[in-house]
Amino acid sequence: MDDLGTPVLDDHMHLDPEHGRGIEAVKDFARSGGTHLLVVNKPSWLLGVEVESGEDFREVFDATVDAVERASEVLDGRAWPVLGVHPGLISKLVDDRGYDPAEARDLMRAGLAEAAEYVADGPGVALKTGRPHYDVSEAVWDASNAVLRRGLELGAETGCAVQLHTEASEDLTEVAEWAEDAGLPAERVVKHYAGGRLAGPTPSVMSEKERLEIAAEAGEPFLMETDFVDDPDRPGAVMGPKTVPRRVRWMQEEGYDDAVRNAHVETPERVYGLSTETSLSR
């Protein structure tokens, strides 16, 4: 097992023990030097769950919590669940199942309320929400923003961070302002699949060398991720589970030790209240 001499956190990974590689992917991560994971539930429809009520999301959340518990058994650190509703669900509901945007909005908000209970009661550490990263009608866009804003409110009420899945952007100050208005500090809002620079929320940077160089040089808080989707039809997508540890090794070789500590120790503590150092078993 490769010991990089530092905690190594992948901020956004999916695990699907039933359909994908599951714990074998975690073992790859660990053997490469990875120690900690934030595991985000897969979209409900990809787990075969056709939601009709907020409670229906619990099947998705329970599967994720179970995968996290199993992952923690093979990590030198541990894994934590990030639970919520994928913003792409609104299109599934409206386009495929005949919901109007307001009905879809209400169902997705109900799912987020269920996720917030998992955070308030223990296993969850953050919520996941957002808005489509593709073109949608104005009604769907407005409904999606209402879902996103409810996610921020729930994060404030629950006292947890919120991961966002949104369109590609280097400026999400408006969303950060929505968070602040709701009582959630902007730094506790995380833009998943981010580039190396971002105004507003904390960027969770996709672990490509160019993006990481920009983030490291900026010296601002950031996280690292792969968005590994654990889909047997898309092996290695979006990035494989070994990527973050390998990029940490490369960053160390390039002299970015401060950036490594920023992404894997300081920012997880600042954003999620998680100590990757004290949760190491070695």
Secondary structure, DSSP 8 states (H G I E B T S, - for coil): ----SS--EEEEE---TTTS-THHHHHHHHHTT--EEEEE---GGGGT---SSGGGGHHHHHHHHHHHHHHHTTSSS-EEEEEE--TTHHHIIIIIT---HHHHHHHHHHHHHHHHHHHHHSS--EEEEE--SS---HHHHHHHHHHHHHHHHHHHHHT-EEEEE----SB-HHHHHHHHHHT--GGGEEEEEE-S--BSSEEEEE--HHHHHHHHHHTS--EEE------TTSTT-SS-TTHHHHHHHHHHHTT-HHHHHIIIIIHHHHHH---TTTT---
